Amino acid sequence: MQITLFRALQGIRISADEAETVVDRLETHVESVVNNNIKAVEAKLTAMQATLDALKSHIQFVEVMLAIIGLAIAAGPVAKFIH
């Protein structure tokens, strides 16, 4: 793209120095926009990871509670024989 833009600018009689300046500034602008977009995506990914971590904790809690309930149900008939 740089060479094509540079040649297009020269084709409309813009000096090589000015054309190079335009290409450099456009390149800098594009790089800045891309970097900002990457940062936004990284922030979203970080938030999603935090959400997933929280969900994992909730699932682990539910698993423990189900295990306790299962043990209580299984122990119920046994408790009758202990008394």
N, C-alpha and C positions, 0 to 999 in steps of 0.2 A: 504494500500500500504506500509506503514511504516514497518509493521510486516513482510510482504512478502519479501520486499527488505532486511530487517535486516536478516531474515533467509537465504535468497539466498546468502548474503555476508558471513554469517557464514558457509554456505554449501561449499563455495570455500576456506574455512579455513582462513577467515579474523577474527581477534580478535573481541570480543564483543565491545570493546572501539572504535576500528577503524570503525566497522560497524555502530555503533551509530553516530559517527562523520559524516560518509558519509550520513546517513539518515537525520541528522540534517541540513547539508549543502544543500542537495537536497531540503528539505522542505523550507529552507530559500530562495533558488533560485526560486522555484516555486511560493512562496508567493510574491517575488519581481516582477516576470514576470506578475503575475495576477494583482497586484496593478498597475503596469505601464499600462497594458491594460485597466484597469478600468479608470485610469486617462485619457487615450486617448479617450475612449468612452464618458466620462463626458465632455471633451472639445468639442467633436463633437455635443453632445446634447446641450451644451450651445450655440454653433454657430447656430444650427438649431432653437433653441428657439428665438435667436435674429432675425433670418430671418423671423420666424413666426410673431414676434411682428411687424417687419417692414411691412410685408404684411397686418397685421390687420390695421395698420395706413393708408396704401394705400387704402384699401377697405373702411374704414370709410370716407376718403376724397372723394372717388368716390361716395359713398352714399350721401354725402352732396351735391356734385355737381349735381347729378341726381335730388335731391330734388329741388335744385335751378332752374334747367332747367325745371322741371315739373311745378313749380310755375310760371316761366316766360311764359311758354306755356299757362297755365291756365289763367294767368293775361292778356295775349295778347288781347283776345276778350273783356275783361272788360275794358281795357285801351281805346279802341275805343269809348266806351260810355262816358268816363270821359271827353274827349276833346270836 
